[in-house]
């Protein structure tokens, strides 16, 4: 079952990577044709030609910067949470409380208490005078604003570990480690998709496509986030649909 899930995920992510690569090629051709026919940006400058020597030098020079701009760290933490919730059985226990054995009920109760404690400690850090605020006393610009994905991961993973150990789902440290890594293992292909997506986003910025169509800064950020997250959302949805269909047949 797990191998079929991973195989289905790889196929979906390969399809999304291919689509993004095709869109990048279309963008290159668009910039070339636009520069040939004198397509002007709103500020009166000619649209950059991505096939020019200058453009190729720019992409090579900034290739690592473009890749590092993709949300690799956030995705890694997210997949770590997915693996912890799914492999420990904590997520299943939350949705099927009436079907749990006594040991699982006890584990879920302790895990929820641990989660409340974790959240409380974080909240104490963002109240007035808290150590997770900025030097001016605001959330913006402080440690919490920069590190909230890591804190969220702790809030999810620590209770999951507690439940996995107390319920007997994870019998030793080896199973615990494998469980935490299961989300990353299942969606490892997504990191390849992110590399392709990062260059598509870089190309969009280079030809100033958002500026050409008149998108606001908020709309630009939304579109970029959508480019990065769509493959993961499609993969989740495709696997859920396939699982739901197989269980009803």
Rosetta constraint file for C-alpha pairs under 8 A:
AtomPair CA 1 CA 5 HARMONIC 6.27 0.50
AtomPair CA 2 CA 6 HARMONIC 6.28 0.50
AtomPair CA 3 CA 7 HARMONIC 6.10 0.50
AtomPair CA 4 CA 8 HARMONIC 6.07 0.50
AtomPair CA 5 CA 9 HARMONIC 6.17 0.50
AtomPair CA 5 CA 186 HARMONIC 7.57 0.50
AtomPair CA 5 CA 239 HARMONIC 6.95 0.50
AtomPair CA 6 CA 10 HARMONIC 6.18 0.50
AtomPair CA 6 CA 186 HARMONIC 5.05 0.50
AtomPair CA 6 CA 187 HARMONIC 7.37 0.50
AtomPair CA 7 CA 11 HARMONIC 6.35 0.50
AtomPair CA 8 CA 12 HARMONIC 6.32 0.50
AtomPair CA 8 CA 239 HARMONIC 6.93 0.50
AtomPair CA 9 CA 13 HARMONIC 6.16 0.50
AtomPair CA 9 CA 186 HARMONIC 7.07 0.50
AtomPair CA 9 CA 187 HARMONIC 6.72 0.50
AtomPair CA 9 CA 235 HARMONIC 5.88 0.50
AtomPair CA 9 CA 236 HARMONIC 7.98 0.50
AtomPair CA 9 CA 239 HARMONIC 7.09 0.50
AtomPair CA 10 CA 14 HARMONIC 5.96 0.50
AtomPair CA 10 CA 187 HARMONIC 7.41 0.50
AtomPair CA 10 CA 189 HARMONIC 6.04 0.50
AtomPair CA 11 CA 15 HARMONIC 6.21 0.50
AtomPair CA 12 CA 16 HARMONIC 6.33 0.50
AtomPair CA 12 CA 231 HARMONIC 7.78 0.50
AtomPair CA 12 CA 234 HARMONIC 7.59 0.50
AtomPair CA 12 CA 235 HARMONIC 5.75 0.50
AtomPair CA 12 CA 238 HARMONIC 7.76 0.50
AtomPair CA 13 CA 17 HARMONIC 6.06 0.50
AtomPair CA 13 CA 189 HARMONIC 6.38 0.50
AtomPair CA 13 CA 190 HARMONIC 6.13 0.50
AtomPair CA 13 CA 193 HARMONIC 6.65 0.50
AtomPair CA 13 CA 231 HARMONIC 6.23 0.50
AtomPair CA 13 CA 232 HARMONIC 7.70 0.50
AtomPair CA 13 CA 235 HARMONIC 6.71 0.50
AtomPair CA 14 CA 18 HARMONIC 6.17 0.50
AtomPair CA 14 CA 189 HARMONIC 7.59 0.50
AtomPair CA 14 CA 193 HARMONIC 7.49 0.50
AtomPair CA 15 CA 19 HARMONIC 6.27 0.50
AtomPair CA 16 CA 20 HARMONIC 6.22 0.50
AtomPair CA 16 CA 193 HARMONIC 7.14 0.50
AtomPair CA 16 CA 231 HARMONIC 5.84 0.50
AtomPair CA 17 CA 21 HARMONIC 6.13 0.50
AtomPair CA 17 CA 192 HARMONIC 7.66 0.50
AtomPair CA 17 CA 193 HARMONIC 4.99 0.50
AtomPair CA 17 CA 196 HARMONIC 6.43 0.50
AtomPair CA 17 CA 197 HARMONIC 7.58 0.50
AtomPair CA 18 CA 22 HARMONIC 6.15 0.50
AtomPair CA 19 CA 23 HARMONIC 6.18 0.50
AtomPair CA 20 CA 24 HARMONIC 6.15 0.50
AtomPair CA 20 CA 196 HARMONIC 6.61 0.50
AtomPair CA 20 CA 197 HARMONIC 6.26 0.50
AtomPair CA 20 CA 200 HARMONIC 6.88 0.50
AtomPair CA 21 CA 25 HARMONIC 6.36 0.50
AtomPair CA 21 CA 196 HARMONIC 6.52 0.50
AtomPair CA 21 CA 197 HARMONIC 7.98 0.50
AtomPair CA 21 CA 200 HARMONIC 7.55 0.50
AtomPair CA 22 CA 26 HARMONIC 6.23 0.50
AtomPair CA 23 CA 27 HARMONIC 6.10 0.50
AtomPair CA 23 CA 200 HARMONIC 7.44 0.50
AtomPair CA 24 CA 28 HARMONIC 6.26 0.50
AtomPair CA 24 CA 199 HARMONIC 7.76 0.50
AtomPair CA 24 CA 200 HARMONIC 5.34 0.50
AtomPair CA 24 CA 203 HARMONIC 7.24 0.50
AtomPair CA 25 CA 29 HARMONIC 6.30 0.50
AtomPair CA 26 CA 30 HARMONIC 6.03 0.50
AtomPair CA 27 CA 31 HARMONIC 6.16 0.50
AtomPair CA 27 CA 203 HARMONIC 7.33 0.50
AtomPair CA 27 CA 204 HARMONIC 7.57 0.50
AtomPair CA 28 CA 32 HARMONIC 6.23 0.50
AtomPair CA 28 CA 49 HARMONIC 7.53 0.50
AtomPair CA 28 CA 50 HARMONIC 5.55 0.50
AtomPair CA 28 CA 51 HARMONIC 6.92 0.50
AtomPair CA 28 CA 203 HARMONIC 7.91 0.50
AtomPair CA 29 CA 33 HARMONIC 6.05 0.50
AtomPair CA 30 CA 34 HARMONIC 5.85 0.50
AtomPair CA 31 CA 35 HARMONIC 6.03 0.50
AtomPair CA 31 CA 47 HARMONIC 6.54 0.50
AtomPair CA 31 CA 48 HARMONIC 6.24 0.50
AtomPair CA 31 CA 49 HARMONIC 4.98 0.50
AtomPair CA 31 CA 50 HARMONIC 6.05 0.50
AtomPair CA 31 CA 207 HARMONIC 6.77 0.50
AtomPair CA 32 CA 36 HARMONIC 6.23 0.50
AtomPair CA 32 CA 48 HARMONIC 7.81 0.50
AtomPair CA 32 CA 49 HARMONIC 4.90 0.50
AtomPair CA 32 CA 50 HARMONIC 6.48 0.50
AtomPair CA 32 CA 51 HARMONIC 6.53 0.50
AtomPair CA 33 CA 37 HARMONIC 6.19 0.50
AtomPair CA 34 CA 38 HARMONIC 5.92 0.50
AtomPair CA 34 CA 39 HARMONIC 4.77 0.50
AtomPair CA 34 CA 47 HARMONIC 6.47 0.50
AtomPair CA 34 CA 49 HARMONIC 7.71 0.50
AtomPair CA 35 CA 39 HARMONIC 5.82 0.50
AtomPair CA 35 CA 46 HARMONIC 6.43 0.50
AtomPair CA 35 CA 47 HARMONIC 5.64 0.50
AtomPair CA 35 CA 48 HARMONIC 6.49 0.50
AtomPair CA 35 CA 49 HARMONIC 5.76 0.50
AtomPair CA 38 CA 46 HARMONIC 6.36 0.50
AtomPair CA 38 CA 47 HARMONIC 7.66 0.50
AtomPair CA 39 CA 46 HARMONIC 6.01 0.50
AtomPair CA 39 CA 47 HARMONIC 5.99 0.50
AtomPair CA 40 CA 44 HARMONIC 5.63 0.50
AtomPair CA 40 CA 45 HARMONIC 5.52 0.50
AtomPair CA 40 CA 46 HARMONIC 4.60 0.50
AtomPair CA 40 CA 47 HARMONIC 5.78 0.50
AtomPair CA 41 CA 45 HARMONIC 5.41 0.50
AtomPair CA 41 CA 46 HARMONIC 6.09 0.50
AtomPair CA 41 CA 47 HARMONIC 6.08 0.50
AtomPair CA 41 CA 211 HARMONIC 7.54 0.50
AtomPair CA 41 CA 212 HARMONIC 5.62 0.50
AtomPair CA 42 CA 211 HARMONIC 7.54 0.50
AtomPair CA 42 CA 212 HARMONIC 6.45 0.50
AtomPair CA 47 CA 207 HARMONIC 6.09 0.50
AtomPair CA 47 CA 208 HARMONIC 7.68 0.50
AtomPair CA 48 CA 55 HARMONIC 7.78 0.50
AtomPair CA 48 CA 206 HARMONIC 7.32 0.50
AtomPair CA 48 CA 207 HARMONIC 5.37 0.50
AtomPair CA 49 CA 55 HARMONIC 6.90 0.50
AtomPair CA 49 CA 207 HARMONIC 7.54 0.50
AtomPair CA 50 CA 55 HARMONIC 5.14 0.50
AtomPair CA 50 CA 56 HARMONIC 6.86 0.50
AtomPair CA 50 CA 203 HARMONIC 7.92 0.50
AtomPair CA 50 CA 207 HARMONIC 7.58 0.50
AtomPair CA 51 CA 55 HARMONIC 6.42 0.50
AtomPair CA 51 CA 56 HARMONIC 6.68 0.50
AtomPair CA 52 CA 56 HARMONIC 6.35 0.50
AtomPair CA 53 CA 57 HARMONIC 6.19 0.50
AtomPair CA 54 CA 58 HARMONIC 6.19 0.50
AtomPair CA 55 CA 59 HARMONIC 6.24 0.50
AtomPair CA 56 CA 60 HARMONIC 6.25 0.50
AtomPair CA 57 CA 61 HARMONIC 5.97 0.50
AtomPair CA 58 CA 62 HARMONIC 6.03 0.50
AtomPair CA 59 CA 63 HARMONIC 5.48 0.50
AtomPair CA 62 CA 66 HARMONIC 6.02 0.50
AtomPair CA 63 CA 67 HARMONIC 6.33 0.50
AtomPair CA 63 CA 199 HARMONIC 7.77 0.50
AtomPair CA 64 CA 68 HARMONIC 6.06 0.50
AtomPair CA 65 CA 69 HARMONIC 6.19 0.50
AtomPair CA 66 CA 70 HARMONIC 7.19 0.50
AtomPair CA 66 CA 198 HARMONIC 5.84 0.50
AtomPair CA 66 CA 199 HARMONIC 6.33 0.50
AtomPair CA 66 CA 202 HARMONIC 6.13 0.50
AtomPair CA 67 CA 194 HARMONIC 7.85 0.50
AtomPair CA 67 CA 195 HARMONIC 5.84 0.50
AtomPair CA 67 CA 198 HARMONIC 5.41 0.50
AtomPair CA 67 CA 199 HARMONIC 7.05 0.50
AtomPair CA 68 CA 72 HARMONIC 7.49 0.50
AtomPair CA 69 CA 198 HARMONIC 7.05 0.50
AtomPair CA 70 CA 194 HARMONIC 6.55 0.50
AtomPair CA 70 CA 195 HARMONIC 7.58 0.50
AtomPair CA 70 CA 197 HARMONIC 7.95 0.50
AtomPair CA 70 CA 198 HARMONIC 5.68 0.50
AtomPair CA 70 CA 228 HARMONIC 7.42 0.50
AtomPair CA 71 CA 75 HARMONIC 6.12 0.50
AtomPair CA 71 CA 228 HARMONIC 7.73 0.50
AtomPair CA 72 CA 76 HARMONIC 6.05 0.50
AtomPair CA 72 CA 191 HARMONIC 7.23 0.50
AtomPair CA 72 CA 194 HARMONIC 7.64 0.50
AtomPair CA 73 CA 77 HARMONIC 6.29 0.50
AtomPair CA 74 CA 78 HARMONIC 6.11 0.50
AtomPair CA 74 CA 149 HARMONIC 6.58 0.50
AtomPair CA 75 CA 79 HARMONIC 6.09 0.50
AtomPair CA 76 CA 80 HARMONIC 6.16 0.50
AtomPair CA 76 CA 184 HARMONIC 6.97 0.50
AtomPair CA 77 CA 81 HARMONIC 6.32 0.50
AtomPair CA 77 CA 149 HARMONIC 7.25 0.50
AtomPair CA 77 CA 150 HARMONIC 7.00 0.50
AtomPair CA 77 CA 153 HARMONIC 6.20 0.50
AtomPair CA 78 CA 82 HARMONIC 6.32 0.50
AtomPair CA 78 CA 153 HARMONIC 7.21 0.50
AtomPair CA 79 CA 83 HARMONIC 6.10 0.50
AtomPair CA 79 CA 183 HARMONIC 4.89 0.50
AtomPair CA 79 CA 184 HARMONIC 5.32 0.50
AtomPair CA 79 CA 187 HARMONIC 7.61 0.50
AtomPair CA 80 CA 84 HARMONIC 6.17 0.50
AtomPair CA 80 CA 153 HARMONIC 7.63 0.50
AtomPair CA 80 CA 157 HARMONIC 7.74 0.50
AtomPair CA 80 CA 180 HARMONIC 5.87 0.50
AtomPair CA 80 CA 181 HARMONIC 6.37 0.50
AtomPair CA 80 CA 182 HARMONIC 7.78 0.50
AtomPair CA 80 CA 183 HARMONIC 5.81 0.50
AtomPair CA 80 CA 184 HARMONIC 6.29 0.50
AtomPair CA 81 CA 85 HARMONIC 6.06 0.50
AtomPair CA 81 CA 153 HARMONIC 6.06 0.50
AtomPair CA 81 CA 156 HARMONIC 6.22 0.50
AtomPair CA 81 CA 157 HARMONIC 5.88 0.50
AtomPair CA 81 CA 180 HARMONIC 7.60 0.50
AtomPair CA 81 CA 183 HARMONIC 7.58 0.50
AtomPair CA 82 CA 86 HARMONIC 5.99 0.50
AtomPair CA 82 CA 183 HARMONIC 5.48 0.50
AtomPair CA 83 CA 87 HARMONIC 5.64 0.50
AtomPair CA 83 CA 88 HARMONIC 7.96 0.50
AtomPair CA 83 CA 179 HARMONIC 6.00 0.50
AtomPair CA 83 CA 180 HARMONIC 5.01 0.50
AtomPair CA 83 CA 181 HARMONIC 6.12 0.50
AtomPair CA 83 CA 182 HARMONIC 4.95 0.50
AtomPair CA 83 CA 183 HARMONIC 3.91 0.50
AtomPair CA 83 CA 184 HARMONIC 7.09 0.50
AtomPair CA 84 CA 88 HARMONIC 5.73 0.50
AtomPair CA 84 CA 156 HARMONIC 7.77 0.50
AtomPair CA 84 CA 157 HARMONIC 5.78 0.50
AtomPair CA 84 CA 160 HARMONIC 5.83 0.50
AtomPair CA 84 CA 161 HARMONIC 7.15 0.50
AtomPair CA 84 CA 179 HARMONIC 6.15 0.50
AtomPair CA 84 CA 180 HARMONIC 4.80 0.50
AtomPair CA 84 CA 181 HARMONIC 7.88 0.50
AtomPair CA 84 CA 182 HARMONIC 7.86 0.50
AtomPair CA 84 CA 183 HARMONIC 7.60 0.50
AtomPair CA 85 CA 89 HARMONIC 6.31 0.50
AtomPair CA 85 CA 90 HARMONIC 5.37 0.50
AtomPair CA 85 CA 91 HARMONIC 5.18 0.50
AtomPair CA 85 CA 156 HARMONIC 7.45 0.50
AtomPair CA 85 CA 157 HARMONIC 7.27 0.50
AtomPair CA 85 CA 160 HARMONIC 5.85 0.50
AtomPair CA 86 CA 90 HARMONIC 6.77 0.50
AtomPair CA 86 CA 91 HARMONIC 5.96 0.50
AtomPair CA 86 CA 92 HARMONIC 7.30 0.50
AtomPair CA 87 CA 164 HARMONIC 7.95 0.50
AtomPair CA 87 CA 169 HARMONIC 7.99 0.50
AtomPair CA 87 CA 179 HARMONIC 5.07 0.50
AtomPair CA 87 CA 180 HARMONIC 7.20 0.50
AtomPair CA 87 CA 182 HARMONIC 7.23 0.50
AtomPair CA 88 CA 160 HARMONIC 5.96 0.50
AtomPair CA 88 CA 161 HARMONIC 6.81 0.50
AtomPair CA 88 CA 163 HARMONIC 6.68 0.50
AtomPair CA 88 CA 164 HARMONIC 4.38 0.50
AtomPair CA 88 CA 169 HARMONIC 5.95 0.50
AtomPair CA 88 CA 170 HARMONIC 6.86 0.50
AtomPair CA 88 CA 179 HARMONIC 6.83 0.50
AtomPair CA 89 CA 93 HARMONIC 6.09 0.50
AtomPair CA 89 CA 160 HARMONIC 7.89 0.50
AtomPair CA 89 CA 163 HARMONIC 7.65 0.50
AtomPair CA 89 CA 164 HARMONIC 6.64 0.50
AtomPair CA 89 CA 169 HARMONIC 7.07 0.50
AtomPair CA 90 CA 94 HARMONIC 6.26 0.50
AtomPair CA 90 CA 108 HARMONIC 7.21 0.50
AtomPair CA 90 CA 160 HARMONIC 5.76 0.50
AtomPair CA 90 CA 163 HARMONIC 6.21 0.50
AtomPair CA 90 CA 164 HARMONIC 7.08 0.50
AtomPair CA 91 CA 95 HARMONIC 6.58 0.50
AtomPair CA 92 CA 96 HARMONIC 6.01 0.50
AtomPair CA 93 CA 97 HARMONIC 5.49 0.50
AtomPair CA 93 CA 100 HARMONIC 6.85 0.50
AtomPair CA 93 CA 104 HARMONIC 7.61 0.50
AtomPair CA 93 CA 108 HARMONIC 7.16 0.50
AtomPair CA 94 CA 108 HARMONIC 7.78 0.50
AtomPair CA 96 CA 100 HARMONIC 6.94 0.50
AtomPair CA 97 CA 105 HARMONIC 7.46 0.50
AtomPair CA 100 CA 104 HARMONIC 5.71 0.50
AtomPair CA 100 CA 105 HARMONIC 5.96 0.50
AtomPair CA 101 CA 105 HARMONIC 6.18 0.50
AtomPair CA 102 CA 106 HARMONIC 6.23 0.50
AtomPair CA 103 CA 107 HARMONIC 6.20 0.50
AtomPair CA 103 CA 166 HARMONIC 7.30 0.50
AtomPair CA 103 CA 167 HARMONIC 5.71 0.50
AtomPair CA 104 CA 108 HARMONIC 6.04 0.50
AtomPair CA 104 CA 163 HARMONIC 7.63 0.50
AtomPair CA 104 CA 166 HARMONIC 7.35 0.50
AtomPair CA 104 CA 167 HARMONIC 4.87 0.50
AtomPair CA 105 CA 109 HARMONIC 6.24 0.50
AtomPair CA 106 CA 110 HARMONIC 6.33 0.50
AtomPair CA 106 CA 166 HARMONIC 7.92 0.50
AtomPair CA 107 CA 111 HARMONIC 6.03 0.50
AtomPair CA 107 CA 162 HARMONIC 7.18 0.50
AtomPair CA 107 CA 163 HARMONIC 4.98 0.50
AtomPair CA 107 CA 164 HARMONIC 7.96 0.50
AtomPair CA 107 CA 166 HARMONIC 5.18 0.50
AtomPair CA 107 CA 167 HARMONIC 5.66 0.50
AtomPair CA 108 CA 112 HARMONIC 6.08 0.50
AtomPair CA 108 CA 163 HARMONIC 5.90 0.50
AtomPair CA 109 CA 113 HARMONIC 6.35 0.50
AtomPair CA 110 CA 114 HARMONIC 6.22 0.50
AtomPair CA 110 CA 162 HARMONIC 7.61 0.50
AtomPair CA 110 CA 163 HARMONIC 7.57 0.50
AtomPair CA 111 CA 115 HARMONIC 6.14 0.50
AtomPair CA 111 CA 159 HARMONIC 4.63 0.50
AtomPair CA 111 CA 160 HARMONIC 6.96 0.50
AtomPair CA 111 CA 162 HARMONIC 5.77 0.50
AtomPair CA 111 CA 163 HARMONIC 5.63 0.50
AtomPair CA 112 CA 116 HARMONIC 6.20 0.50
AtomPair CA 112 CA 159 HARMONIC 6.79 0.50
AtomPair CA 113 CA 117 HARMONIC 6.24 0.50
AtomPair CA 114 CA 118 HARMONIC 6.22 0.50
AtomPair CA 114 CA 158 HARMONIC 7.72 0.50
AtomPair CA 114 CA 159 HARMONIC 5.89 0.50
AtomPair CA 115 CA 119 HARMONIC 6.20 0.50
AtomPair CA 115 CA 155 HARMONIC 5.87 0.50
AtomPair CA 115 CA 156 HARMONIC 7.34 0.50
AtomPair CA 115 CA 158 HARMONIC 7.54 0.50
AtomPair CA 115 CA 159 HARMONIC 5.65 0.50
AtomPair CA 116 CA 120 HARMONIC 6.01 0.50
AtomPair CA 117 CA 121 HARMONIC 6.19 0.50
AtomPair CA 118 CA 122 HARMONIC 6.41 0.50
AtomPair CA 118 CA 154 HARMONIC 7.83 0.50
AtomPair CA 118 CA 155 HARMONIC 5.85 0.50
AtomPair CA 119 CA 123 HARMONIC 6.13 0.50
AtomPair CA 119 CA 155 HARMONIC 6.63 0.50
AtomPair CA 120 CA 124 HARMONIC 6.16 0.50
AtomPair CA 121 CA 125 HARMONIC 6.64 0.50
AtomPair CA 122 CA 126 HARMONIC 6.86 0.50
AtomPair CA 122 CA 151 HARMONIC 7.76 0.50
AtomPair CA 123 CA 127 HARMONIC 6.43 0.50
AtomPair CA 124 CA 130 HARMONIC 6.20 0.50
AtomPair CA 125 CA 129 HARMONIC 7.84 0.50
AtomPair CA 125 CA 130 HARMONIC 4.16 0.50
AtomPair CA 125 CA 131 HARMONIC 5.10 0.50
AtomPair CA 125 CA 132 HARMONIC 4.81 0.50
AtomPair CA 125 CA 133 HARMONIC 7.07 0.50
AtomPair CA 126 CA 130 HARMONIC 4.98 0.50
AtomPair CA 126 CA 131 HARMONIC 7.00 0.50
AtomPair CA 126 CA 132 HARMONIC 5.46 0.50
AtomPair CA 126 CA 133 HARMONIC 5.72 0.50
AtomPair CA 126 CA 139 HARMONIC 6.84 0.50
AtomPair CA 126 CA 144 HARMONIC 7.43 0.50
AtomPair CA 128 CA 133 HARMONIC 8.00 0.50
AtomPair CA 128 CA 137 HARMONIC 6.68 0.50
AtomPair CA 129 CA 133 HARMONIC 7.44 0.50
AtomPair CA 129 CA 137 HARMONIC 6.62 0.50
AtomPair CA 130 CA 137 HARMONIC 7.94 0.50
AtomPair CA 132 CA 139 HARMONIC 7.46 0.50
AtomPair CA 132 CA 142 HARMONIC 6.12 0.50
AtomPair CA 132 CA 143 HARMONIC 5.07 0.50
AtomPair CA 132 CA 144 HARMONIC 5.20 0.50
AtomPair CA 133 CA 137 HARMONIC 5.36 0.50
AtomPair CA 133 CA 138 HARMONIC 5.35 0.50
AtomPair CA 133 CA 139 HARMONIC 4.96 0.50
AtomPair CA 133 CA 140 HARMONIC 7.62 0.50
AtomPair CA 133 CA 141 HARMONIC 7.67 0.50
AtomPair CA 133 CA 142 HARMONIC 4.61 0.50
AtomPair CA 133 CA 143 HARMONIC 6.18 0.50
AtomPair CA 133 CA 144 HARMONIC 6.50 0.50
AtomPair CA 134 CA 138 HARMONIC 5.28 0.50
AtomPair CA 134 CA 139 HARMONIC 6.13 0.50
AtomPair CA 134 CA 140 HARMONIC 6.89 0.50
AtomPair CA 134 CA 141 HARMONIC 5.59 0.50
AtomPair CA 134 CA 142 HARMONIC 3.72 0.50
AtomPair CA 134 CA 143 HARMONIC 6.75 0.50
AtomPair CA 135 CA 142 HARMONIC 7.28 0.50
AtomPair CA 138 CA 142 HARMONIC 6.78 0.50
AtomPair CA 139 CA 143 HARMONIC 7.83 0.50
AtomPair CA 139 CA 144 HARMONIC 6.49 0.50
AtomPair CA 139 CA 145 HARMONIC 6.02 0.50
AtomPair CA 140 CA 145 HARMONIC 5.75 0.50
AtomPair CA 141 CA 145 HARMONIC 6.16 0.50
AtomPair CA 141 CA 146 HARMONIC 7.34 0.50
AtomPair CA 142 CA 146 HARMONIC 6.74 0.50
AtomPair CA 143 CA 147 HARMONIC 5.83 0.50
AtomPair CA 144 CA 148 HARMONIC 5.30 0.50
AtomPair CA 147 CA 151 HARMONIC 6.42 0.50
AtomPair CA 148 CA 152 HARMONIC 5.97 0.50
AtomPair CA 149 CA 153 HARMONIC 6.21 0.50
AtomPair CA 150 CA 154 HARMONIC 6.42 0.50
AtomPair CA 151 CA 155 HARMONIC 6.31 0.50
AtomPair CA 152 CA 156 HARMONIC 6.37 0.50
AtomPair CA 153 CA 157 HARMONIC 5.82 0.50
AtomPair CA 154 CA 158 HARMONIC 5.62 0.50
AtomPair CA 155 CA 159 HARMONIC 6.92 0.50
AtomPair CA 156 CA 160 HARMONIC 6.34 0.50
AtomPair CA 157 CA 161 HARMONIC 6.12 0.50
AtomPair CA 158 CA 162 HARMONIC 6.36 0.50
AtomPair CA 159 CA 163 HARMONIC 6.15 0.50
AtomPair CA 160 CA 164 HARMONIC 5.96 0.50
AtomPair CA 161 CA 165 HARMONIC 6.13 0.50
AtomPair CA 161 CA 176 HARMONIC 7.47 0.50
AtomPair CA 162 CA 166 HARMONIC 6.06 0.50
AtomPair CA 163 CA 167 HARMONIC 5.72 0.50
AtomPair CA 164 CA 168 HARMONIC 6.12 0.50
AtomPair CA 164 CA 169 HARMONIC 4.93 0.50
AtomPair CA 164 CA 170 HARMONIC 5.20 0.50
AtomPair CA 164 CA 176 HARMONIC 7.76 0.50
AtomPair CA 165 CA 169 HARMONIC 6.26 0.50
AtomPair CA 165 CA 170 HARMONIC 5.21 0.50
AtomPair CA 165 CA 171 HARMONIC 6.51 0.50
AtomPair CA 170 CA 175 HARMONIC 5.42 0.50
AtomPair CA 170 CA 176 HARMONIC 5.43 0.50
AtomPair CA 170 CA 179 HARMONIC 7.94 0.50
AtomPair CA 171 CA 175 HARMONIC 6.57 0.50
AtomPair CA 171 CA 176 HARMONIC 7.63 0.50
AtomPair CA 172 CA 176 HARMONIC 6.38 0.50
AtomPair CA 173 CA 177 HARMONIC 6.09 0.50
AtomPair CA 174 CA 178 HARMONIC 6.21 0.50
AtomPair CA 175 CA 179 HARMONIC 5.97 0.50
AtomPair CA 176 CA 180 HARMONIC 6.26 0.50
AtomPair CA 177 CA 181 HARMONIC 6.24 0.50
AtomPair CA 178 CA 182 HARMONIC 6.00 0.50
AtomPair CA 179 CA 183 HARMONIC 7.87 0.50
AtomPair CA 181 CA 185 HARMONIC 6.08 0.50
AtomPair CA 182 CA 186 HARMONIC 6.06 0.50
AtomPair CA 183 CA 187 HARMONIC 6.30 0.50
AtomPair CA 184 CA 188 HARMONIC 5.50 0.50
AtomPair CA 187 CA 191 HARMONIC 7.83 0.50
AtomPair CA 188 CA 192 HARMONIC 7.70 0.50
AtomPair CA 189 CA 193 HARMONIC 6.64 0.50
AtomPair CA 190 CA 194 HARMONIC 6.20 0.50
AtomPair CA 190 CA 231 HARMONIC 7.45 0.50
AtomPair CA 190 CA 232 HARMONIC 7.01 0.50
AtomPair CA 191 CA 195 HARMONIC 6.49 0.50
AtomPair CA 192 CA 196 HARMONIC 6.67 0.50
AtomPair CA 193 CA 197 HARMONIC 6.06 0.50
AtomPair CA 193 CA 231 HARMONIC 7.60 0.50
AtomPair CA 194 CA 198 HARMONIC 5.86 0.50
AtomPair CA 194 CA 228 HARMONIC 6.53 0.50
AtomPair CA 195 CA 199 HARMONIC 6.68 0.50
AtomPair CA 196 CA 200 HARMONIC 6.43 0.50
AtomPair CA 197 CA 201 HARMONIC 6.17 0.50
AtomPair CA 197 CA 227 HARMONIC 6.79 0.50
AtomPair CA 197 CA 228 HARMONIC 6.34 0.50
AtomPair CA 198 CA 202 HARMONIC 6.13 0.50
AtomPair CA 198 CA 228 HARMONIC 7.82 0.50
AtomPair CA 199 CA 203 HARMONIC 6.02 0.50
AtomPair CA 200 CA 204 HARMONIC 6.27 0.50
AtomPair CA 201 CA 205 HARMONIC 6.28 0.50
AtomPair CA 201 CA 224 HARMONIC 6.77 0.50
AtomPair CA 201 CA 227 HARMONIC 7.85 0.50
AtomPair CA 202 CA 206 HARMONIC 6.02 0.50
AtomPair CA 203 CA 207 HARMONIC 6.24 0.50
AtomPair CA 204 CA 208 HARMONIC 5.92 0.50
AtomPair CA 204 CA 209 HARMONIC 5.41 0.50
AtomPair CA 204 CA 210 HARMONIC 7.23 0.50
AtomPair CA 205 CA 209 HARMONIC 6.53 0.50
AtomPair CA 205 CA 210 HARMONIC 7.40 0.50
AtomPair CA 208 CA 212 HARMONIC 6.25 0.50
AtomPair CA 209 CA 213 HARMONIC 6.38 0.50
AtomPair CA 210 CA 214 HARMONIC 6.05 0.50
AtomPair CA 210 CA 215 HARMONIC 5.28 0.50
AtomPair CA 210 CA 220 HARMONIC 6.61 0.50
AtomPair CA 211 CA 215 HARMONIC 6.13 0.50
AtomPair CA 215 CA 219 HARMONIC 5.80 0.50
AtomPair CA 215 CA 220 HARMONIC 6.13 0.50
AtomPair CA 216 CA 220 HARMONIC 6.15 0.50
AtomPair CA 217 CA 221 HARMONIC 6.25 0.50
AtomPair CA 218 CA 222 HARMONIC 6.22 0.50
AtomPair CA 219 CA 223 HARMONIC 6.14 0.50
AtomPair CA 220 CA 224 HARMONIC 6.20 0.50
AtomPair CA 221 CA 225 HARMONIC 6.11 0.50
AtomPair CA 222 CA 226 HARMONIC 6.10 0.50
AtomPair CA 223 CA 227 HARMONIC 6.20 0.50
AtomPair CA 224 CA 228 HARMONIC 6.43 0.50
AtomPair CA 225 CA 229 HARMONIC 6.06 0.50
AtomPair CA 226 CA 230 HARMONIC 5.53 0.50
AtomPair CA 227 CA 231 HARMONIC 7.76 0.50
AtomPair CA 229 CA 233 HARMONIC 6.23 0.50
AtomPair CA 230 CA 234 HARMONIC 5.94 0.50
AtomPair CA 231 CA 235 HARMONIC 6.03 0.50
AtomPair CA 232 CA 236 HARMONIC 6.18 0.50
AtomPair CA 233 CA 237 HARMONIC 6.08 0.50
AtomPair CA 234 CA 238 HARMONIC 5.92 0.50
AtomPair CA 235 CA 239 HARMONIC 6.18 0.50
AtomPair CA 236 CA 240 HARMONIC 6.14 0.50
AtomPair CA 237 CA 241 HARMONIC 6.03 0.50
AtomPair CA 238 CA 242 HARMONIC 6.14 0.50
AtomPair CA 239 CA 243 HARMONIC 6.02 0.50
AtomPair CA 240 CA 244 HARMONIC 5.99 0.50
AtomPair CA 241 CA 245 HARMONIC 6.07 0.50
AtomPair CA 242 CA 246 HARMONIC 6.13 0.50
AtomPair CA 243 CA 247 HARMONIC 6.17 0.50
AtomPair CA 244 CA 248 HARMONIC 6.33 0.50
AtomPair CA 245 CA 249 HARMONIC 6.45 0.50
